[in-house]
Amino acid sequence: MEYGSIEREIHVAASPEVVFEVVSRPEHIAQWWTDDAGFEPVPGAIGEFVWGEREQVAPMSVVEVDPPRLFSFRWCYPGDTVDDSAGSLLVTFELTAVGDGTRIRLTETGFREMGWADALAQAEHREHVTGWDLYLPRLGEYVTRLVSTR
């Protein structure tokens, strides 16, 4: 099984501008993925994703911000410290206007570069596949609810 990257696509009935807000703003991310998040959506910003009552905290850094087309960040740093010299996973949301909505293309890369043993890299990859298979549809549902209230 290939475990170098994860790629998923969904289509949502909302403009790229709305979707960009949902994938790049902490207050929106906390509605479909994490329980809390804190960061500025600007390149180089360092922040965190939080699940539960801080049971799991994942440091992250914003890599690229190109509204309303692209948002990317790094996370899963070894030792839970942002360190650009160490391996980390890169998550990218590419947004493309299609018809009356937006195609969201998610990629997560870097599993092979983490320095993990093969078995651990495969296990982490499987866990992230399961996670994105759950959370990407939740992103779509959240965008639909958000657009219906505007």
N, C-alpha and C positions, 0 to 999 in steps of 0.2 A: 504494500500500500504506500502511495506517495504521501509524505508528510512534510513537504517543504513549504506548502502554502495552503491557504483556504480561500476560496472564491465563492461568493454568493451574489445573486441579483434579485431584486424585487422591484415592482413598479407600484408607485403610489399616486393617487389622484390629488396632487398638490404641486405647486410651483417649486422649482429648484431653490428659490429664495426661502420658502418656508421650510423645506427639507434641510437646507443648510443650517438653519437655526437649530433644528431638532438634533442634528448630529454633532454640532459644534458648541453648544451652550450647556453648561453644567446643569442649569435648572431643568432643561429638557431631557438630558441624558438620564437624570435621576428619575424620570417618569417611565422610561422603557428599558433601562439596562441596570443601572446601579441603584443603591439606596440613597447615595449622596455623591456629589462630585464637586471639586473645587479647582478651578484653573481659569486663566484668561485665555480666550481663543486667539492668541497671537503667537507667531513662530518664536520658539525658544522658551515659552512659558512653561513652568514646572508646576505640577499640581498633583491631585490624587483622585482615585476612584475608591468609593467606600461601599462595602456591603455589610448589612446588619448594623449593629451598634458599634461599629469600628472593629468587628471580629476579623474582617479582612479589609486591609487597606493596600491599594496598589499604587505606588508612585507612577507618574506619567509625565511625558514632556510633549508639547505640541511641536510638530515638525513643519507642516505646511498648511497655510490657510489661504485659499483662493476663492472668495465668495463669488457666486453661489455654486461653484463647480467642484471644489475639492477641499477636504479636511483630512489631515493625517496626524497620528500621534504614535509615540513609542511607549511601551509598557512591559511588564514582566522582567524588570531588571534583576540581575542576580543580587542577592543581599538586600532587596527592596530599597535600593538607593539609586537615584538617577545618576547614571555614569555613562557618558557617551562613548567611552573607550571600551565598554563591556557589551556583550551581546544583549539584545532586547528584541521584542516583537514589534513590528510595524503594522499598524492598522490604518487603512486608507478607505475613505468614502469618496467615490467619484459619482457626481450627480450630473445627469444628462436629461434635458427637457425632451420628452417623447410624447407627442400628441397632447392630451390634456393633463399630463402629469410629469412625473420624474422617474427615471430609472436610477435606482441606487445600486451601485456596484461596490461591494465590500471585498477587500482583500486583506488577509493577515499573513505576513511573511516573517521569516527569520528563525523558524524552528530548528533548522539545521545549524544555524550560526550561534545558537545558545551555548554550545559546548556540552550539551547533555549527552549522556550515554544513549545509544540507539533506542533502547527500550523506554527510557524516560521521554525522549523526544516524541516517540510514537504515542505514548500515553497522554502527554500534554496536548499533542495535536488532536487526538480523539476527543479530549475534554473540551477543547476550544471549538471543534466542529459541533459537538453537542450544544455548547453554549450559544454559538451564533445561530444554529438551527432553531433555538428557542427565542433568542432575543431579536433577531432581525424581523420576524413576523410581528413581534411586539412593537418594534419601531414603526412598522406600517400601520398597525392598529392605532398607535398613539397619534401619528400624523393625521389619520382619518378623523379621530375625535377632535383634534386641535382645529382642523380646517372647518369642521361642522359647527364649532362654537364661535368662529370669527365672523 
